[in-house]
Amino acid sequence: MIKNYRMVLEYDGSRYDGWQKQGNTEQTIQGKIEQVLERMTGQAVEVHGSGRTDAGVHALAQVANFHMDGKMASKEIQEYLNQYLPEDIRVITLEPAKERFHSRLNAQEKTYLYRIEMGERKQVFERKYIYGLYKSLNVEAMERASAYLTGEHDFKSFCSNRKMKKSTVRVLKEIEFEQQGSRLLIRYTGNGFLYNMVRIITGTLIEVGLGQRKAEDMKGILEAKDRNQAGFTAPPEGLFLEQVRYNV
């Protein structure tokens, strides 16, 4: 009997070309998981993720689902995956799901975390998991700027895919700032995110924090619907998919 399984994963994206399987590389998270499942079952198994994290981006709680023969217990499948997956990918939980559950289509809300080091140097053992800006930021100005972005907007200016044909309207529910010594943590919660959207917003907010833009500029950037009007794309190492929420 074919069953639908739902799993939560964490991974270090440093050496991967993103989540999504691609024809020109074997270094993807989806590809690695599907290889192990095929080895276990003897047949191809397609894994669906809640979202396509970019190259170099990490996940604390990516959600994925797949269908396969339900002969093995969930715990056995989880243990097999963790035994044969690379050490930088781990299955935290794995359990049977409702037949119609789909990790991407049923996702209601996602939270991304971006970490910035404002001090003189990164801690050695965290160097792959934080952006080394090494400059002080005016967080109060960044908070004022972020207020223009919350709510429902067309985020076309904050999307790297310039040929995007689908709607670029999203709801950004909340942007939270948290200072931990010389580190700044920014959390973005919304109903969905465009290609590079979090990293472009972060780069633009950093420019506000450095005094290179005014907080009020955000309104015009949104209205322009032009990627060239927004700031730089912050590097991937500071970004984590932190949480995905469902109603099912």
Solvent accessible surface area in square Angstrom, and as a share of the most:
residue,aa,sasa,rsa
1,M,183,0.82
2,I,102,0.52
3,K,74,0.31
4,N,3,0.02
5,Y,2,0.01
6,R,58,0.21
7,M,0,0.00
8,V,35,0.20
9,L,0,0.00
10,E,56,0.25
11,Y,11,0.04
12,D,30,0.15
13,G,2,0.02
14,S,49,0.31
15,R,126,0.46
16,Y,5,0.02
17,D,59,0.31
18,G,6,0.05
19,W,7,0.02
20,Q,71,0.32
21,K,107,0.45
22,Q,74,0.33
23,G,93,0.89
24,N,134,0.69
25,T,31,0.18
26,E,131,0.59
27,Q,53,0.23
28,T,1,0.01
29,I,2,0.01
30,Q,20,0.09
31,G,7,0.06
32,K,35,0.15
33,I,0,0.00
34,E,16,0.07
35,Q,91,0.40
36,V,12,0.07
37,L,0,0.00
38,E,85,0.38
39,R,150,0.55
40,M,32,0.14
41,T,39,0.23
42,G,68,0.66
43,Q,114,0.51
44,A,88,0.68
45,V,11,0.06
46,E,110,0.49
47,V,0,0.00
48,H,54,0.24
49,G,9,0.08
50,S,0,0.00
51,G,9,0.09
52,R,157,0.57
53,T,7,0.04
54,D,28,0.15
55,A,52,0.40
56,G,12,0.11
57,V,2,0.01
58,H,2,0.01
59,A,2,0.01
60,L,75,0.37
61,A,23,0.18
62,Q,0,0.00
63,V,7,0.04
64,A,0,0.00
65,N,1,0.00
66,F,0,0.00
67,H,70,0.31
68,M,11,0.05
69,D,46,0.24
70,G,18,0.17
71,K,174,0.74
72,M,59,0.26
73,A,55,0.43
74,S,24,0.15
75,K,127,0.54
76,E,87,0.39
77,I,0,0.00
78,Q,26,0.11
79,E,98,0.44
80,Y,48,0.18
81,L,0,0.00
82,N,57,0.29
83,Q,125,0.56
84,Y,78,0.30
85,L,10,0.05
86,P,35,0.22
87,E,184,0.82
88,D,33,0.17
89,I,5,0.03
90,R,116,0.42
91,V,0,0.00
92,I,54,0.28
93,T,65,0.38
94,L,13,0.06
95,E,90,0.41
96,P,78,0.49
97,A,26,0.20
98,K,155,0.66
99,E,114,0.51
100,R,218,0.80
101,F,11,0.04
102,H,35,0.16
103,S,0,0.00
104,R,123,0.45
105,L,118,0.59
106,N,42,0.22
107,A,20,0.16
108,Q,88,0.39
109,E,33,0.15
110,K,24,0.10
111,T,5,0.03
112,Y,20,0.08
113,L,11,0.05
114,Y,0,0.00
115,R,30,0.11
116,I,0,0.00
117,E,7,0.03
118,M,24,0.11
119,G,19,0.19
120,E,170,0.76
121,R,193,0.70
122,K,39,0.17
123,Q,114,0.51
124,V,92,0.53
125,F,181,0.75
126,E,48,0.22
127,R,125,0.45
128,K,90,0.38
129,Y,56,0.21
130,I,3,0.01
131,Y,36,0.14
132,G,16,0.16
133,L,21,0.10
134,Y,96,0.36
135,K,112,0.47
136,S,96,0.62
137,L,19,0.10
138,N,80,0.41
139,V,19,0.11
140,E,118,0.53
141,A,8,0.06
142,M,0,0.00
143,E,80,0.36
144,R,120,0.44
145,A,0,0.00
146,S,7,0.05
147,A,69,0.53
148,Y,75,0.29
149,L,0,0.00
150,T,47,0.27
151,G,31,0.30
152,E,122,0.55
153,H,55,0.24
154,D,37,0.19
155,F,0,0.00
156,K,82,0.35
157,S,0,0.00
158,F,0,0.00
159,C,3,0.02
160,S,34,0.22
161,N,62,0.32
162,R,149,0.54
163,K,174,0.74
164,M,46,0.21
165,K,198,0.84
166,K,164,0.69
167,S,72,0.46
168,T,11,0.06
169,V,64,0.37
170,R,54,0.20
171,V,51,0.29
172,L,1,0.00
173,K,124,0.53
174,E,76,0.34
175,I,19,0.09
176,E,81,0.36
177,F,35,0.15
178,E,69,0.31
179,Q,105,0.47
180,Q,84,0.37
181,G,71,0.68
182,S,52,0.33
183,R,41,0.15
184,L,0,0.00
185,L,10,0.05
186,I,0,0.00
187,R,59,0.21
188,Y,0,0.00
189,T,11,0.06
190,G,1,0.01
191,N,81,0.41
192,G,13,0.12
193,F,38,0.16
194,L,12,0.06
195,Y,123,0.47
196,N,21,0.11
197,M,1,0.00
198,V,6,0.04
199,R,30,0.11
200,I,0,0.00
201,I,0,0.00
202,T,0,0.00
203,G,0,0.00
204,T,0,0.00
205,L,0,0.00
206,I,1,0.00
207,E,24,0.11
208,V,4,0.02
209,G,6,0.05
210,L,52,0.26
211,G,64,0.62
212,Q,120,0.54
213,R,60,0.22
214,K,142,0.60
215,A,4,0.03
216,E,95,0.43
217,D,55,0.29
218,M,0,0.00
219,K,111,0.47
220,G,41,0.39
221,I,8,0.04
222,L,16,0.08
223,E,112,0.50
224,A,48,0.37
225,K,103,0.44
226,D,49,0.25
227,R,33,0.12
228,N,106,0.55
229,Q,87,0.39
230,A,7,0.06
231,G,6,0.06
232,F,74,0.31
233,T,44,0.26
234,A,0,0.00
235,P,32,0.20
236,P,34,0.22
237,E,48,0.21
238,G,0,0.00
239,L,9,0.04
240,F,18,0.08
241,L,0,0.00
242,E,38,0.17
243,Q,81,0.36
244,V,14,0.08
245,R,83,0.30
246,Y,33,0.13
247,N,125,0.64
248,V,91,0.52
